[in-house]
C-alpha cells in the first residue's frame, strides 16, 4: 500500500475529503496531490495528519529478536 493509498483510505474512514484534510494541515490541495502522486509526503506531514485527525501514526523497525524501534506521532523513540 502506498502512502497515497493510506491517506485516501484514512480520509474515507474518517469521513473527510482530501481537500478538507489539506486545509487542516495547512497545505494547498494541488501541491499536496502532487506530493501524493510523487510519493514525497514527509514524515512531518504524516505526523501532522495524524495529529489533526486524532489518530496514531508509527514507523517501526522490527529486529529478528522482535526488538522494535518506533517513531510515533509524538516523536518518541522506543527501544
C-alpha positions in Angstrom: 0.0 0.0 0.0 1.4 3.4 -1.0 1.4 6.5 1.2 -1.2 7.9 -1.1 -3.4 4.8 -0.7 -3.0 5.1 3.1 -4.0 8.7 3.2 -7.0 8.2 0.9 -8.2 5.3 3.0 -7.8 7.3 6.2 -9.8 10.1 4.7 -12.5 7.7 3.7 -12.6 6.1 7.1 -12.6 9.5 8.9 -15.3 10.8 6.6 -13.2 13.8 5.5 -12.4 14.9 2.0 -8.8 15.2 0.8 -9.4 18.9 0.2 -10.5 19.4 3.8 -7.6 17.4 5.1 -5.2 19.7 3.1 -6.8 22.7 4.7 -6.4 21.2 8.2 -2.7 20.6 7.7 -2.0 23.9 6.0 -1.4 22.5 2.6 -2.7 23.7 -0.8 -4.7 20.8 -2.3 -2.9 21.0 -5.7 0.5 20.8 -4.1 -0.4 18.0 -1.7 -1.9 16.0 -4.6 1.4 16.3 -6.4 3.2 15.0 -3.3 0.8 12.1 -3.2 1.4 11.2 -6.8 5.1 11.5 -6.4 5.2 9.7 -3.1 7.0 12.6 -1.4 4.8 13.2 1.6 7.2 13.8 4.5 7.2 12.2 7.9 6.4 15.6 9.4 3.3 15.8 7.2 2.2 12.3 8.1 2.6 13.2 11.8 0.5 16.4 11.2 -2.2 14.4 9.5 -2.3 12.0 12.5 -2.5 14.9 14.9 -5.3 16.8 13.2 -7.4 13.6 12.7 -6.6 12.4 16.3 -5.1 9.1 15.2 -1.8 7.4 15.9 0.9 7.1 13.3 4.0 4.9 13.7 7.1 3.9 11.7 8.7 0.8 13.1 12.0 -1.1 12.6 11.5 -4.7 13.9 14.6 -6.8 14.6 14.6 -10.6 14.3 14.5 -10.9 18.1 11.3 -8.8 18.0 13.0 -5.7 19.5 11.4 -2.6 18.0 12.5 1.0 17.3 9.3 3.1 16.8 8.8 6.7 15.8 5.3 7.6 16.7 3.2 10.7 16.4 4.9 12.2 19.4 8.4 11.8 18.0 9.3 9.4 20.8 11.7 6.6 20.1 11.0 3.3 21.9 13.6 0.5 22.0 
